[in-house]
């Protein structure tokens, strides 16, 4: 039993790394908040009366499905609601065939309900602050909820060979960010395609990860591409890329500003909103616009580039 719990913990950590794009909470917040900003730039999407928008995006060439909606509830309540919805109501480590009278198991083996609760929670990752929040859950299907002990082993053996997240289940992530006025919350729900492969998110520290650069846009050197969000629908027209560089944040933005101006972009530096820190570089050229933000993360700098084409 302890081995199952340990494996569950390892799986939770791996899922957290794969879906959160790096270990620094502040950087994760920047990524998600910039994505929310991109979705809000779509006409009428910042109106909470609009029900929702759905579509497909590529994360390092892996397919993700998403739904964007507005809620009048604060971030904390939105996350509570989704956690209640995502967490299975019926969850058992062992099937009723192997443990007859499972409903009364607490009387004869009181540790089993506790372990069931623990294993259920291992599949949930939650992070929250006054400015944003996220919750991720690995849905391994109803069969795993009925008999985790057997199904978990089957799924992990298949996953170990393929690295396809679909062999484990569907990863569901919900991001909630309040709008500037604070009167409603933008909610983005993501869920993974069966062919979603964690190899595309695995960083060995050398070279670019799968994805693409922004066509016709400068790229500074030295840098490595880590994350690419690419919208499939033409109506959105935005791509979001994260790079790693050894330059300082100020140096990185300065080089980007110089290189972009050589290519005909107009630029403007602006301080980030109070409480978020740092500086944003705004670029504009015809129907194209971009925002760049650089943040120090340990010994490296991460540069977030958000590019949009106005149709």
C-alpha positions in Angstrom: 0.0 0.0 0.0 2.8 2.5 0.8 4.3 1.9 -2.6 1.0 2.8 -4.3 0.9 6.1 -2.3 4.6 6.9 -3.1 3.9 6.2 -6.8 0.9 8.5 -6.6 3.0 11.2 -5.1 5.6 10.9 -7.9 2.8 11.0 -10.5 1.3 14.1 -8.9 4.7 15.8 -8.9 5.3 14.9 -12.6 1.9 16.1 -13.6 2.4 19.3 -11.7 5.7 19.9 -13.6 4.3 19.0 -16.9 1.2 21.2 -16.7 2.6 24.1 -14.8 5.6 24.9 -17.1 8.3 25.4 -14.5 8.9 25.3 -10.7 8.5 29.0 -9.9 5.0 30.0 -8.8 5.5 33.6 -9.8 6.4 32.5 -13.3 3.4 30.2 -13.6 1.2 33.1 -12.6 2.8 35.3 -15.3 2.1 32.7 -17.9 -1.5 32.1 -16.9 -2.3 35.8 -16.5 -0.8 36.6 -19.9 -2.9 33.8 -21.4 -6.0 35.2 -19.8 -5.1 38.7 -21.2 -4.8 37.1 -24.7 -8.2 35.6 -24.4 -9.7 38.8 -23.1 -8.5 40.7 -26.1 -11.0 38.7 -28.2 -14.0 41.0 -29.0 -16.7 40.7 -26.3 -14.9 38.0 -24.4 -14.3 40.4 -21.5 -18.1 40.7 -21.1 -19.3 38.4 -18.3 -22.7 38.2 -20.0 -21.1 36.2 -22.9 -21.6 32.5 -21.9 -18.3 31.0 -23.1 -15.8 30.3 -25.9 -14.4 26.9 -26.8 -11.6 25.8 -29.0 -8.3 24.0 -29.5 -4.7 25.1 -28.7 -1.4 23.4 -29.1 1.0 23.2 -26.1 4.5 22.2 -27.4 2.7 20.5 -30.3 0.3 18.6 -27.9 -3.4 19.2 -28.5 -5.4 20.8 -25.6 -9.1 21.7 -25.6 -10.2 24.7 -23.7 -13.3 26.6 -22.6 -13.2 30.3 -21.6 -16.0 31.8 -19.5 -16.8 34.5 -17.0 -18.0 34.1 -13.5 -19.3 36.6 -10.9 -17.7 34.5 -8.2 -14.3 35.4 -6.7 -11.2 33.2 -7.6 -11.4 31.2 -4.3 -15.1 30.3 -4.8 -14.5 29.3 -8.4 -11.7 26.9 -7.4 -13.8 25.5 -4.6 -16.6 24.8 -7.1 -14.3 23.1 -9.6 -12.6 21.0 -6.9 -15.9 19.8 -5.7 -16.9 19.0 -9.3 -13.7 17.3 -10.3 -13.2 15.1 -7.2 -14.9 11.7 -7.6 -17.7 11.0 -5.2 -17.1 7.3 -5.3 -13.5 6.2 -5.0 -12.1 2.9 -3.8 -8.6 1.4 -3.6 -10.0 -2.1 -3.9 -13.1 -3.4 -5.7 -16.1 -4.7 -3.7 -15.4 -8.2 -5.1 -12.1 -8.3 -3.2 -13.4 -6.5 -0.1 -17.0 -7.6 0.5 -19.0 -5.1 2.4 -17.0 -2.1 1.2 -19.5 0.4 2.6 -18.7 -0.9 6.1 -15.0 -1.2 5.6 -14.3 1.6 8.1 -15.5 -0.6 10.9 -13.0 -3.4 10.2 -10.2 -1.5 8.5 -10.4 2.2 9.5 -7.2 3.0 7.7 -8.6 2.2 4.2 -11.1 5.2 4.0 -8.2 7.5 5.0 -5.9 6.0 2.3 -8.7 6.4 -0.2 -9.1 10.0 0.7 -5.3 10.5 0.5 -5.0 8.9 -2.9 -7.9 10.9 -4.3 -6.2 14.1 -3.1 -2.9 13.1 -4.7 -4.5 13.7 -8.1 -5.3 17.3 -7.3 -2.9 20.3 -7.5 -4.1 23.7 -6.3 -2.4 27.1 -6.1 -4.1 30.4 -5.2 -3.2 34.0 -4.6 -5.1 37.3 -4.6 -4.3 37.8 -8.3 -4.9 34.3 -9.7 -5.6 30.7 -9.0 -5.4 27.3 -10.6 -6.4 23.7 -10.0 -5.3 20.6 -11.8 -6.8 17.1 -11.6 -5.8 13.8 -13.3 -9.0 12.0 -14.2 -8.1 8.4 -14.6 -11.7 7.3 -15.4 -14.5 5.6 -13.6 -12.8 2.3 -13.6 -9.9 3.7 -11.6 -12.3 5.2 -9.1 -13.9 1.8 -8.6 -10.6 -0.2 -8.3 -7.6 2.0 -8.1 -5.2 -0.8 -7.0 -5.5 -2.8 -10.2 -6.3 0.0 -12.7 -3.5 2.3 -11.5 -0.9 -0.4 -12.2 -2.3 -1.1 -15.7 -2.3 2.5 -16.6 1.2 3.3 -15.3 2.7 0.4 -17.1 1.2 1.6 -20.4 2.3 5.2 -19.6 5.8 4.1 -18.8 6.2 2.7 -22.4 4.4 5.5 -24.3 4.6 8.7 -22.2 1.1 9.4 -23.6 -0.8 11.1 -20.8 -4.0 9.6 -22.3 -2.7 6.1 -21.1 -3.1 7.5 -17.6 -6.2 9.6 -18.1 -7.3 13.2 -18.9 -5.5 16.1 -17.2 -8.0 18.8 -16.4 -6.7 22.3 -15.4 -8.8 25.3 -14.4 -7.3 28.8 -14.2 -9.2 31.7 -12.6 -8.1 35.4 -12.8 -10.1 38.4 -11.7 -10.5 41.3 -14.2 -9.0 44.7 -13.4 -12.2 46.1 -12.1 -12.7 43.0 -9.8 -16.4 42.6 -10.7 -16.0 39.2 -12.4 -13.5 36.4 -12.9 -12.2 35.0 -16.2 -12.1 31.2 -16.0 -10.1 29.0 -18.5 -10.6 25.3 -18.4 -8.1 23.0 -20.2 -8.2 19.3 -20.8 -5.7 17.1 -22.6 -6.1 15.1 -25.8 -5.6 11.3 -25.5 -2.4 11.7 -27.6 -0.9 14.4 -25.3 2.7 13.3 -24.7 4.8 14.5 -21.8 8.0 14.0 -23.8 7.2 17.3 -25.4 7.3 19.0 -22.0 10.4 17.2 -20.7 13.4 19.6 -20.5 16.9 18.0 -20.5 18.5 21.5 -20.4 19.7 21.4 -24.1 18.1 22.9 -27.1 14.6 24.0 -27.9 11.5 22.0 -26.7 9.0 21.1 -29.3 6.9 24.0 -30.6 7.6 27.0 -32.9 9.0 30.5 -32.9 6.9 33.5 -33.9 7.1 34.0 -37.7 8.6 37.3 -38.6 9.5 38.2 -35.0 13.0 38.6 -33.6 14.6 36.0 -31.3 17.4 37.0 -29.0 20.6 34.9 -28.5 21.4 33.1 -26.4 18.0 31.6 -25.7 16.1 28.3 -25.6 12.4 27.8 -26.3 10.6 26.1 -23.4 6.8 26.6 -23.9 4.7 27.3 -27.0 0.9 28.0 -26.8 -0.4 28.2 -30.4 -4.0 28.8 -31.1 -5.5 26.7 -33.8 -8.4 28.9 -34.7 -7.6 31.8 -37.0 -10.1 34.1 -35.4 -7.9 34.3 -32.3 -4.6 34.8 -34.0 -2.2 34.7 -31.1 0.8 32.6 -30.1 2.4 32.6 -26.7 6.1 31.5 -26.3 8.4 31.3 -23.3 12.2 31.5 -23.7 15.1 30.9 -21.3 18.2 33.1 -21.6 21.3 33.8 -19.5 20.8 37.6 -20.0 19.3 39.7 -17.2 15.7 40.7 -17.6 16.7 44.3 -18.4 19.3 43.1 -21.0 16.8 40.8 -22.6 14.1 43.4 -23.1 16.7 45.9 -24.3 17.9 43.5 -27.0 14.4 42.6 -28.0 13.6 46.3 -28.3 16.6 47.1 -30.5 16.1 44.1 -32.7 12.3 44.7 -33.2 12.8 48.4 -34.0 15.3 47.3 -36.7 12.5 45.2 -38.2 10.0 48.1 -38.2 8.2 47.6 -34.9 7.4 50.6 -32.7 8.1 50.0 -29.0 7.1 51.2 -25.6 8.3 50.1 -22.1 5.7 50.2 -19.3 5.9 49.2 -15.7 3.7 46.2 -14.8 0.6 46.7 -12.6 1.2 47.3 -9.0 1.9 44.0 -7.1 3.1 42.1 -10.2 6.5 43.8 -10.6 8.8 44.1 -13.6 8.5 45.9 -16.9 6.6 45.0 -20.1 7.8 45.8 -23.6 4.9 46.6 -25.9 5.5 46.3 -29.7 3.3 47.2 -32.6 3.7 46.8 -36.4 0.6 47.1 -38.6 -1.9 44.4 -37.7 0.7 42.7 -35.4 1.2 43.5 -31.7 3.2 41.9 -29.0 3.9 42.1 -25.3 7.1 40.8 -23.7 7.9 40.3 -20.1 11.1 39.1 -18.5 11.5 37.7 -15.0 14.5 36.3 -13.2 14.1 32.6 -12.2 17.1 31.5 -10.2 20.2 31.6 -12.4 18.2 32.1 -15.6 15.8 34.7 -17.1 12.5 33.6 -18.5 11.1 35.8 -21.3 7.3 35.6 -22.0 6.4 36.7 -25.6 2.7 37.2 -26.4 2.1 37.9 -30.1 -1.3 38.6 -31.7 -2.5 39.4 -35.2 -5.5 41.6 -35.4 -8.0 40.4 -38.0 
